[in-house]
Amino acid sequence: MALSQGLHQKLQQKLSPQQIQLMKLLQVPTALLEERVKEEIEDNPALEIGEEKQEQDELVADELNGLEEQAPDAEEDFDINYDDYGDDDDIAEYRLKDDQVPELPESGSIPHPVAATLHEQLVAQLGLLNLDGLQEKIAEQIIGSIDDDGYLRRETNSIVDDLAFKQNIMVEADDVEAVIAMIQHFDPPGIAARNVQECLLIQLRKKINHHPTAAVKGASRIIEFHFEEFTKRHYEKIMRSLEISEELLKDAMLEIRKLNPKPGAQITTVNKAEQYIIPDFFVFNNNGELELTLNHRNAPDLRVSDEYKGMLKDYEKGSKKDSRQKEAVVFIKQKIDAAKWFIDAIKQRQQTLLLTMQAIIDHQQAFFLSGDETSLRPMILKDIAEVTDLDISTISRVANSKFVQTEFGSFRLKYFFSEALSTDSGEEVSTREVKSILQDMIDGEDKKNPLSDDSLTEMLQEKGYNIARRTVAKYREILNIPVARMRKEL
């Protein structure tokens, strides 16, 4: 087939680079927006922090003209009434300050706690043991294999292989086990355990050495010999097998509840962005009127560099324009355009956030006024998209990883989105309301005879909610509530 040329008309929709940049900025929470702005400033020298300036020449000229018009003749006499001095109605600023309440800085970095990690604390405790060079190498390898929650899930033979292949150290499995036993005496108690059962036993044995009470000894026997029955809450089997009374079993279970199944979790450091909730919005109740403000802490004012503007003007005024000057002009124009696009994207981001949050407030006004979770109305992304005339994907990006601070606490925006559930009267209520009622039912149940899913379903249906048993089970799992058998207490 011969090659040929032709003209074709075709309609296409493509996202511009500015739209892609805006979509990415919408996903960034306020806690990380400052870092994103810093990255853009480092990449684009034409972008600076600060408010956009007016033309300095015009301002100076206006000020000079105003001064000339207001300047009196040197020979004129001034009628000054000295009695007016000191009669200022304004209150001095120092009188408005309270020494007991420190003033919060308007800007600045958020302080983060600095603490040693779990592995650093374990390595520091090695100095308390009288280890030889070989044992110290083994201990360092073991500590490096401990997970963030404090468990040693790597097999002993695997540790032996790691020492042989990575460090050329030949040891036996018994040597590794001996060092593991030493590390298991470190703090926090239960460290370097292979499973939950061993972790609890290590903690109970430490308690027996210090306070050998009957309850602690009974707890140790339950975990060591009847761990499966303990996990399944088969208390009758445990009492019959160990020949203990119900009172002693209660005391033993109380000792077990005091143990920590994840000894390393309280020491492990997390991401700084996850340590603190920095709200993106603030909602205040001003005498029944809800006021919305956007957190500008990590969204500084940006402007295009005056130096780059001046360079561009100088190049354009120049008579000689060689290839290097043309390349410089193109480079400067690109950087200035990119800076303007980024500034516009930041402003559009703020407008989109405010528009979306205001629509959420209008839809969930009853909750923001009362803080009652049961007053939440059914709301999905489509509802807000229709009100704001934005796409559902845009609403999803805004709701992702964003927080709002109210007088009742801080909430994720996703918290306000829920599906609808019909009642006997035909009214649609939020599924979050049903979850709240379900939680209250389980909190108020008799722990000796906890409510089953069937019983919970019947109670909800009596309240007028058309709900199936499988839906109750799904909501219970979402709330991280175990089945009735696992909620049973003595």
Helices and strands as residue ranges (DSSP letters): H 17-27, H 30-43, E 47-49, H 56-70, G 82-84, G 93-96, H 118-126, H 133-144, H 156-166, H 173-183, H 196-210, H 214-225, H 227-231, H 235-242, H 246-257, H 272-275, E 281-286, E 289-294, E 302-304, H 306-317, H 323-363, H 365-370, G 373-375, H 381-388, H 392-399, E 403-406, E 409-412, G 413-416, E 420-422, E 428-430, H 431-443, H 453-462, H 469-478, G 484-487
